[in-house]
Amino acid sequence: MLRTIILGSCVSVQGILERTLPDGRIAIRVGKKLFVGLPVVSRAV
């Protein structure tokens, strides 16, 4: 599943979901790199 995370105040990364961590962050994979951050919450309009 494709997910987007926030790494900083204006940096986001999109990749394949690897795992969910106990503190609410998620790990995603982009190529050979693994990024961990807070997931972007989608909102209904």
MIGUNU-927596 format. One line per field, with one value per residue: x, y, z of N, C-alpha, C, CB in turn; chain. Coordinates in steps of 0.05 Angstrom, whole numbers, plus 5000, padded with zeros to 4 digits. Glycine has a CB too. Layout:
# residues N
n.x (X/...)
n.y (Y/...)
n.z (Z/...)
ca.x (X/...)
ca.y (Y/...)
ca.z (Z/...)
c.x (X/...)
c.y (Y/...)
c.z (Z/...)
cb.x (X/...)
cb.y (Y/...)
cb.z (Z/...)
chain (A/...)
END
This chain:
# residues 45
n.x (5017/5012/5037/5041/5087/5106/5166/5189/5177/5162/5172/5157/5148/5135/5118/5123/5087/5120/5120/5082/5097/5099/5092/5060/5083/5102/5137/5165/5184/5227/5253/5315/5318/5296/5247/5223/5167/5113/5047/5010/4947/4887/4833/4762/4725)
n.y (4977/5044/5098/5163/5202/5250/5284/5330/5400/5416/5373/5316/5246/5194/5126/5053/5020/4993/4978/4990/5029/5024/5075/5105/5124/5109/5064/5070/5046/5068/5051/5026/5051/5065/5101/5136/5164/5210/5192/5220/5247/5235/5277/5282/5321)
n.z (5000/4984/5019/5052/5089/5139/5147/5166/5177/5126/5093/5058/5045/5000/4995/4996/5046/5102/5158/5219/5275/5348/5371/5338/5291/5223/5179/5116/5051/5001/4944/4960/5009/5076/5108/5166/5197/5214/5195/5140/5149/5116/5096/5092/5046)
ca.x (5000/5027/5031/5057/5094/5118/5192/5196/5155/5152/5184/5141/5159/5114/5129/5109/5086/5135/5109/5072/5111/5081/5089/5043/5098/5103/5162/5159/5207/5230/5277/5329/5318/5273/5241/5204/5155/5085/5031/4992/4919/4870/4808/4740/4718)
ca.y (5000/5069/5116/5187/5210/5277/5281/5355/5419/5417/5351/5292/5224/5174/5100/5029/5015/4970/4970/5010/5028/5027/5103/5118/5129/5086/5061/5065/5040/5080/5038/5012/5067/5063/5126/5134/5190/5210/5189/5242/5239/5245/5288/5284/5349)
ca.z (5000/4982/5041/5054/5116/5143/5160/5178/5175/5099/5077/5059/5029/4993/4988/5004/5075/5112/5184/5237/5300/5371/5378/5318/5266/5204/5163/5088/5035/4974/4933/4981/5033/5094/5122/5188/5204/5221/5171/5132/5152/5096/5106/5073/5041)
c.x (5018/5018/5049/5062/5106/5144/5200/5173/5145/5164/5166/5153/5136/5127/5112/5110/5101/5124/5100/5087/5092/5075/5072/5057/5096/5129/5153/5185/5205/5256/5290/5330/5293/5270/5220/5194/5126/5068/5015/4964/4902/4844/4787/4732/4688)
c.y (5025/5087/5141/5194/5238/5273/5307/5374/5421/5396/5327/5272/5204/5149/5077/5025/4990/4960/4995/5007/5033/5056/5119/5125/5105/5087/5055/5061/5054/5069/5021/5027/5064/5089/5122/5161/5187/5208/5214/5232/5252/5256/5288/5313/5352)
c.z (5000/5004/5040/5083/5116/5158/5175/5174/5146/5081/5080/5039/5024/4984/4998/5034/5083/5138/5199/5264/5323/5378/5358/5292/5248/5189/5135/5073/5008/4962/4954/5008/5049/5109/5143/5194/5210/5195/5166/5134/5130/5108/5084/5070/5042)
cb.x (4981/5023/5034/5042/5114/5099/5213/5221/5165/5157/5213/5111/5183/5096/5157/5121/5057/5165/5130/5041/5134/5093/5115/5032/5127/5078/5181/5144/5211/5230/5297/5358/5323/5277/5231/5217/5159/5077/5013/4999/4909/4864/4812/4716/4728)
cb.y (5000/5082/5102/5211/5189/5296/5274/5367/5447/5445/5346/5297/5210/5185/5098/5004/5013/4978/4955/5009/5049/5014/5117/5142/5137/5087/5039/5089/5009/5112/5058/5006/5097/5039/5148/5120/5209/5235/5165/5252/5248/5224/5316/5267/5359)
cb.z (5024/4954/5068/5040/5128/5159/5140/5166/5184/5087/5086/5052/5043/4971/5000/4989/5084/5116/5200/5240/5300/5395/5381/5330/5272/5184/5175/5075/5031/4976/4921/4972/5026/5114/5101/5213/5181/5236/5173/5103/5180/5074/5118/5082/5013)
chain (A/A/A/A/A/A/A/A/A/A/A/A/A/A/A/A/A/A/A/A/A/A/A/A/A/A/A/A/A/A/A/A/A/A/A/A/A/A/A/A/A/A/A/A/A)
END
